[in-house]
Amino acid sequence: MRDGQSEGKTGAHPNKMSNQNTPNRKGNPPAEKSDKRMTLPSRFQKEVHAHLSRNSQQTSPPVNLNENLSSGKGKPYNPQQVQGQILEILGKYSNGFWVSKLPQIYRELYKQDMPTEALKDLDTWTHICTVEKTCSSNPSELLLYPAKKQTTTSSPPPTLTPNSTFAPVLTSNTTPDKPVQSPVQQRPPSIHLTRSGSRSPQNPPSSSSSPSPPSSPASLSPDLKLKLEELLVKYSNGLWAHALPKLFQDTYKFQLPGHVLENLHLLSDICTIDYPMPDNPKRAILYRRSSSGGGGGGGEDENCNRTNSASEKELRLRQELGRRLSNHAVPSLQIPKEEYPSVLVVEATNTNGVILRYIGEGYSQAQESMEDEMREFYGLDQGSPTPLSSPSSGQLVAVRAEEEEEILRAQVCEVMADKAKVHYVDHGFSEVISKTKMFELHEKFFQLPFQATKCKLAGLEPFCQEPAVLKKFETMASGRILLAEILERGQTPLVVLYDTSQDDDVNINAACMKALQDKTLASPLQVNSAYMNVTVRSVCSDGTIYCQLPSRGLAKLNVILENIETYFHLQVTSEFLVSRPFCGKGCLARYKGKWSRVEITNLHGSRVLDILFIDVGVQASVEVFELREIPPQFLYDLMAIPPQAVKCCLADLAVSVGSWSPDAVQWLREKVLNTTDCSMKVAKVDETKRCIYVHLFTDKNFNDPARSLNNQMAQSDLFKQQPDVFLTSHRPAKVSTATLSSKAPSPSEYTNGSPTSTSVPAKPHLRRALSGPRTGGGGNMSTNCPPETPAAPSSSLQLPPLLELPPAGNNIDVYVSVACHPGHFVLQPWRDMYKLVVLMGEMILYYSKTEQKPLNIEKNHIYAAKVENSWHRVLVKGVLTNGLVSVYELDYGKHELISCTQLRPLIKEFRQLPFQGITAQLAGLKQRQWSEEASIVFRNHVEKKPLVAQLEAVQEATNPWDRKLMVFLVDTSQEERDIWVHDIMTEFADELTKEL
């Protein structure tokens, strides 16, 4: 989705169209739409082999009603015109919205500020709108609804409701995250980049459908408000209200007053309150209000680059040097807008200042073009130009490189007798050269920013100059092209680097952190050696076990963790709350009631993440508020201790790891998890898989192989051979999927006990599993196109309500998750994407804490399924006798083949939101068999993109997944014109016909 998109509330859809440009193809002859017709690219064949790059996701900054709208204050305005525009806005947001968002929506739609006087007159325009006051005394907490007896007939502009913060996992990411943010936005906001690369405005609006808060005579003391605000500062992407009591208790050592959660409106002056699940008013997300006011240094420029007074001074000094010596200034280098740019690592003498170059269009490609032009300009092929007579320190010059016949830009660092030391500003290194190789830099070569820049490696700040860290970095990264995940955009960006050249992505930051480990503190393991007092900490569903062996490291670890326990018990501070999680980060979480070391392995948006307890081998999904930073005084000692969980497999078994039956796994768990005096004998050490093959015993008789658990399992019938694979075709019986009545365990229940998830730790992923709309599998039509229509499920099965659609002719903001060809693609409504984020986050938390139970899997029934690292609502399409199941993701439109062990009953709570994926075909085209080339062109224009869909017709069906829409698709992201996709496909078909 972060795996890569941002979360937030229903942010403004990137494709916005003014009223006069609202798509409407019905009844329009071709002559009337010529201005909206997209010029067909001249090289379709090239497009067939190239994927269009996605625009970076950004959002517009939230607006507060109290901000100074000086541009419109006191100026006369036309009331009739403003009233008409408000009518159009209310036509889009018929359920109402906060008045504080009106200026922002108005500005985005009409490209001008709303007159301040008009805001004051809203109360008097009862024929236009209704202004409703909430229980809060805050004047900005007003709701705006359409007038009581009014019906709006105008076609609403396809813009979304108020912007918000980083949440949809798709931006609908699966965690109770804020509503969705569009993957493509026109203007960046003042936002905070979260782990994921996702951006999150600091002052999200409240949901228009939020329940009215209960009234209460109570008020909050200033001290209590200060403490609550301090907690919210740590979670800029929002905090679930239900997490407040435990978080407050852990941080300040006394209970949160009970009336706070019952009267959340009392917090309205320090935070905004969003209710992402309208059917459950107790589920609220709190977002801290950003302080208005200009005071502090710095803001954000149009490229989302954080600036401050110090960096501006540095930039001015550098530009002044250039002006003084050449009368020209070089523009500053802008950070790439994509979340994962490719970079070439040059060198690092400090992990807080790694020198690198960005790879791609506008960066390395522009640099190569410039250097080719410099080579031609300075005439290396025709003869040498005249060297610079008297270079000065700080001057920008052109230099002929020593080893290659190239001309490079450089800055003079030091001038000597007949030589000079120069720094190559595009390559990031320095050398001493002869003055005869330096030439005056022509003014046209000042246009490209210096390409060599610096970044800071996340998580390594305290160890930025450790020799072991720098040596490891030199070995793994220097001179290589890597992928950079940008966590924080600033003068020196904060990044996580990944090497994606291998089968498994390697987290460079995490690998450098492991270089600090003291190998003498690791568990001792030698082939043919026996070990007693072994503790089996976990047994994974694939048969892998994690053990702890007595060692110096384990003894030292236990002492340090006891000290941390005491330290946290005495501390009253929010300093150690984790506010910027990222993959590979080491921190602390509760395991069986005590703090234990964990590593973040995956992120689902900004608030739900997967962790691995590295000393016990247990994987779990938690919310970010359950994590704590390691106090600085314990950091060095903890980092020096290698993980104490040793990954083991039972040797000499006929069934390999990954093929264990649930019965075999359960048998082994019952034998070893409650035993404190196991012993084992090492049979083999597999360095490539980092696994130890052992014979395991529940007592100290390791010299008798017959007593080993390996032998007992081999002699049993726990590993029966499975029959050959075939797809079952039987029709399901009347049995419907079971519904669990129990609620998911609360975070407190989890942290006071052992997590029940013991699946194999997942491979490290670059991003959060669902940081944005799911990418689907558009590349393979055979896996994404729907098979035969299934029979209707049992009537006893409770299905979510149907997705509501507007009447034909209206527009919908959509995201295309899967595109096979113009006759079949899958849409997701953009407006409610954040609800899917919340739902999937809840599913991750719930299913990661529930035990797997035998499940009668029926074809054509709906379940929850774990696909990769996220939980999805799926329809079972077929059952294989080898334990695999074919499923269809009802919210994304993608087909998957998964193990039957990854299915769970879909409980009632997760059946409330309508299925978000709906199939469609493109209107305005003749029915035909689309070629692979045409399908590629279509996918390049629509897949994984936010668009505007004009609804032409709806083909209803018994099951929600069988509904099909006929729509026009319009890309309105370009300022000059709208791109109608069916025009492109028509012209492409015509081109092919001409060629034939």
WOKAMO-V730313 format. One record per run of one state. SS is the DSSP state (H for helix, E for strand, - for the rest). FROM is the first residue (numbers start at 1). TO is the last residue. If there is no record, write none. Layout:
# WOKAMO-V730313
((SS:FROM:TO) (SS:FROM:TO))
This chain:
# WOKAMO-V730313
((-:1:7) (E:8:8) (-:9:18) (H:19:21) (-:22:29) (H:30:36) (-:37:43) (H:44:48) (-:49:78) (H:79:92) (-:93:96) (E:97:98) (H:99:110) (-:111:115) (H:116:124) (-:125:128) (E:129:133) (-:134:141) (E:142:146) (-:147:166) (E:167:168) (H:169:172) (-:173:190) (E:191:194) (-:195:197) (E:198:201) (-:202:221) (H:222:234) (-:235:238) (E:239:240) (H:241:252) (-:253:258) (H:259:262) (-:263:263) (H:264:267) (-:268:270) (E:271:274) (-:275:284) (E:285:288) (-:289:298) (E:299:300) (-:301:305) (E:306:307) (-:308:308) (H:309:326) (-:327:339) (E:340:347) (-:348:353) (E:354:359) (-:360:363) (H:364:377) (-:378:395) (E:396:400) (-:401:406) (E:407:415) (-:416:418) (E:419:424) (-:425:428) (E:429:434) (H:435:437) (E:438:440) (-:441:442) (H:443:446) (-:447:451) (E:452:457) (-:458:460) (H:461:463) (-:464:466) (H:467:476) (-:477:480) (E:481:488) (-:489:492) (E:493:499) (-:500:505) (E:506:507) (H:508:514) (-:515:518) (H:519:521) (-:522:529) (E:530:539) (-:540:544) (E:545:548) (-:549:551) (H:552:570) (-:571:576) (E:577:577) (-:578:585) (E:586:591) (-:592:593) (E:594:604) (-:605:607) (E:608:613) (-:614:617) (E:618:623) (H:624:626) (-:627:627) (E:628:628) (-:629:631) (H:632:640) (-:641:645) (E:646:650) (-:651:661) (H:662:672) (-:673:677) (E:678:686) (-:687:690) (E:691:697) (-:698:704) (H:705:707) (-:708:708) (H:709:715) (-:716:726) (E:727:727) (-:728:746) (H:747:751) (-:752:780) (H:781:784) (-:785:810) (E:811:821) (-:822:823) (E:824:829) (-:830:832) (H:833:847) (-:848:861) (E:862:867) (-:868:869) (E:870:880) (-:881:883) (E:884:889) (-:890:894) (E:895:899) (H:900:902) (E:903:904) (-:905:907) (H:908:911) (-:912:916) (E:917:922) (-:923:931) (H:932:942) (-:943:945) (E:946:955) (-:956:959) (H:960:962) (-:963:963) (E:964:971) (-:972:978) (E:979:980) (H:981:995) (-:996:996))
